[in-house]
């Protein structure tokens, strides 16, 4: 079995404030990543799910970007208020949080296997 069942990549890229593309870091992505790490650890899931900082995912126009693999689901405009829902519904339950999916980047089926808690 692979070491991690899921990877949560959170873009924490930083661009200068005058850059027209903006950046995920300025949209709260570092706080989002910290909450993913905390929420996974509190549940004992950090052994099977990894929350990683990612460099530029080239989707800054969509807001704080989170990508979950192996499903290849791209979430945009993620805020700290969305983290618990993503952990509960997607990471644990295998259900895509449709309201946050970046349709242009969407991949995979609508439901994935729940985590194996061995």
Secondary structure by P-SEA (a helix, b strand, c coil): cccccbbbbbbbccccccccccccccccaaaaaaaaaaaaaaacccccbbbbbbcccccccccbbbbbcccccccccccccaaaaaaacccccccccccccccccccccccccccccc
